[in-house]
Structure formats: structure tokens, C-alpha cells
Amino acid sequence: MSSAASPRPVLVTRPAGRGGALLSELDQRGIEVVHQPLIRLVPAHGDELDAGLGLLADGAYTHLVVTSRTAAEALAEAVVPAGTAVIAVGEGTARQLRAAGHPVSHVAAGSGAALVEEMPSVDGEAAVLFPASAAASRTVPAGLRAKGYRVHEVTAYRPVPVEPPAAIAVALATGAYGAIALTSPMIARRAVALGIHASTPIVTIGEPTSIAVREAGLVVARQAEETTDAALARAVQQVLAAAPPAPARPCDAP
């Protein structure tokens, strides 16, 4: 279904298997979508992760900190002792942890920076297991260490670039999309590298993604109020409603 606000589709860049809820939210709002992943998520396997999960099962950590749904999926078969506090960033991450049978002690709002801000300072006796992306920022481990936590970082998954079809790249570079929705800093950097036309509004799911866009010298048209698919879809809808009519491109002229 086409959006009354824009005849041009919105480019959704979430990885394969991660876009369903957002696509549904946009469809319910009558927004036409093109879904083209710019990265794929590869689970990590090996001694590092196995060792961390073994120590977790043995009660070596006071806290388990999880900042993404994908990292939570890596814990599907993990043994989390009752005495270990499970901290999640965002409700999506928390839902994935609960689905795996891990009660969540605290849900931080929106970002790793928010998690660090919400965690109390400690005297150094607290030990944290932090399974995350190989490309994760230093915000969480550095911030928790500054508050006195001993942080054990392990790689739970690796994001790998996906090259889109040439037609998608050309459409992005020539302003064929009514907006582009970006859901992580790495996806934002991939989109920027491909080339986003200056007329294309950029909509982000949260502050870390917005920072990546701004660091590339581009403007964020709107950031979702919450790090949820529904909030991101609302932000896209608001941007499309506020956008002026798209100028006709040569191929559109009669």
C-alpha cells in the first residue's frame, strides 16, 4: 500500500530476520517499504564465548549486561544463576531474555549510555559479563569500569557487511526513497558509505544511531521517541507527513 504522504517508498535496512515487526508497523500506516539489509549478523562460536558462559553458570558474575536482541539470542541455552542480576537495554532485548527463561532485573531505556547512567557505582566487587557485537562501542564497558565494575567482554556475534543490488544503491544515491530508517550505528555507517541523497530524510531508532549519522556530517530528520519498532514507524510517518512533495525526476516527466 502506498503512503498518502509520499509516493516514494521508505528504505528499511534492518538485517534479514529482524525487520518483520517494523515492516508490519509501517504497512499498518499505509507506508510502502523496500527492505534491503545492509549487514548480516553471524553468531560467534568458540572458546571465548564458551568460557564466559561457563563462568556465568559457575556464579562468577554479579551482573549479566545485554544490550541487543542478538546478544540475548546467544544466551538461549545459558545457565544464569539466581543470584546474577540480568540487565537489558530496551524492551526488545528484555523480551528475548525472558523468552529464554532469564528473569530481567532491570531494563535500561534506549541506549548503552542510559544503562551506564542508571547503574550505581560500586567498590570493585561487582563482576559483569558483557556479551556483545564484535563492533560494539566502548560506551558500556568503559562506563561500567569507570563506576567500579570488573567487566568481562565476550563476542556474541559479528556484523558482516551486505552489498545491496546496484539498483538499490542507485535509488538511495538519487533520492528515490521518501525516507531511510536506520537502526544501528553500523547500519548507519554502511548507508552513508553507499551515499544517501541530500533530499532523503534520515530516521533513526535511537541516540547511538543518530550520533553515527551526525558524525558522518548528515542530518537526522527525526529520532524515534523510544527504541521500539512502533516508535520508529511513528517517526517515519511524521517525517513523511511533513515532507514537501517530491520533485519529478527526469524518468517521471511526461
N, C-alpha and C positions, 0 to 999 in steps of 0.2 A: 504494500500500500504506500502511496506517495504522501509526503507531508504537505499540508496546505501552506506551510511557512516557507518551504524551499523545494523547487523541483529537482534539486541535486541531492543525491544520496549522501549519507554520512558514512565515513570510513571508520570501522571498528577494527582495532588492531590487536585485540587480545589473542593469546595463544590458542591453538586448537584444543577443544575440550573445556575452555574457560569462558567462552563468550555466550553460552546459551541463555543465561539469565538476563544479561544486558540486551541481547538481541530481542528477547521476549518483551522486555520493558519498552524498548524503542518501538517495536511493532505495535504494542498496545496504544502507543501515542500517534500512530499513523505515520511513522518516520521510516522512509526507505533506507536500507542499510546495505553496504558492501562489507563483508567480513574478510579481512586479509591479515592473518597473523604475521608479525614481523620477527618473532622469536619462537622457539620451541623449548620446552622445559624437559631436561633429561635428568632422571633420578640418579643420585650418586650412590655408588656401591663401593665397598672396600673397608679396609681396616680402620680408617679414621672414624667413619660414622659408626661402625660396629663397636669400636672401643668406647665411644661416647655413650651409646645406648646401653652397653654393658655396665658402665659406671653408673648410669642413671638407674638401672634396675637394682644395683647394689646399694642405692641410697647415698651416693657420693655428692649429690647436688641438693641444695636447699630450694632452688628455683629452676624451672624449665621455661625459657622465654621463646615464644614462637611468633614470628611477625608476618607470616603469609600462609595462605591455604596450602600451597605446595609443600612448604616445610612441614605443615601439620600432617599432610598425607604420608610423609616419610616416617611418621611416628605411629602409623596404623597398628603395628604389632609391637610397639614399645611397651615395656613394663615401667609404669610410673608409680613409685611408692606413694602411699597415702600422705606421707609427711612432706612431699615435694610440692611446692606451690607452682601451679601452672599459670603462666601469664601470657595472654594473647593480645595481639594488636588487631583490632577490628572484629566485628561480629562474624564476618565470613570465616575468619581463622578460628574463632571460638566455636562456631558450629561444627567445623571439620574435626576439631579436637574432641568435642563432645560425642560426635558420631563414632569416633574410635574408642569411646569409653573412658576418656580422660576428663575428669571434672576440672573446670576452669575456675581458678581462684579470683582472677581479675582480668577485665577486658579494658585495655587502653584505647583511647579514642584516636583513631585515624593514622597515626604515624609512629615510627620508632622514637622520634623526638618527644612525642607525647608520653610514650611509655617511660622513657628515662626521667622525664619531669615528674611523673606520678610515682615512681619508685622511691622509697625512703633511703636515706644514706645509712650505711651500716659500718660496723667496726672491722670488716675484713673477714669475718667468719662465714659469710654467705657465699656459696659457690653456685654459679649459674651455668647450665648447659644451653648453648645458643646454636641450634641447627638452623642454617640459613642458606641462601643462594651464594654461589661462588662469587657473584657480582654484588653482594650486599654492601651497602655503605658502612662506614665505620661509626655511624651515629650511635647505635645501640651498644656495641661492645666498649667503645671508648667512653660513652656516657656512664655506663654502669661501673666501669673500673674507676672513674673519677668519683663515684659515690661509695667506693669501698668494696665492691663485689669482685670476686675472682671469677673470671669469665673463660669458659672453655668453648671455643668456636669450632664447629664442625660443618663441613659442606654437606647439605642435604640434597641439593640439586644444582644443575648448571644450565643457565640460559644460553641457547645457541642461536645465532642469527639465522633468519629465514629470508631468502631473496624472493621478493614478490614477482609475479609476472610483469613483464615490461609494460603492459597496458595499465596496470595499477600504478606503477611508478610514474608513468607519463601523466596519468589522470591527477595524481597528487601534485605533481610539479606544475600543472597547468590550470589549477583551480576548478577541477571538475567535481569536487566534493563540497557539499554545503557546510561540513564541519568534519573534524577528525577527533575521535575520542581516544585519549591516551591514559593508560592505567598503570604505568610503572616508569621509573627513570630510564631504564634501559630501552624500553619500547619508545620512549620519547626521543632518546638519542638516535635510535635507528631511523625513526621517521624524519628527524632533522637531517640526517645524513643523506636520505633519499631526496630530500628537497620538498618543503611544504610551501605552496604558493602563498604569497602575502595576503591574498583575499580570503584564505581558508581559515575560519575561526578554529582555535585550538581549545578543546575542553578537556580538563584533567580531573582525575578522581581524588587527588589529594596533594598536600603541600610538597612532598618529595618529588612528585612528577612535575609539579609546577616549577619547582626550583630548577630541574633539569632543562625545562623549556626556556626559562629566563636566562640560564647560563649560556644557552646557545644563541642568545640575542633575539629571541622571538617573544611574542606577547601571548599571554594566556587570556582568552576571551572570557572564560568562566571556569571556576573550580567548583566541583561538587561540594555541597554543604556537609555531606557525610561520605565516608568511604564505602558506599553501597552502590549496587547496580541501579536501584531505583533513584537514588540521588543523582547519579551520573546521567541517567536518562532524562531526569528533570532539567538538569543543567544544559544538556544538548537541546532540549525542547525550547528552553528560554533563549538560548543563543539563536536558534533558527527563527524564532518569533520576532526577535529584534533585528535580524539581518535585513539589509535592503535587498530588493530584487537583484538576482544575478544578472550581470550584463551578458548579452548574447555573444557567444564565441563564434568565430568565423563559420564553423561547421553547423551552427544553429541558424544562421541567417537564411532567409528565404531566397 
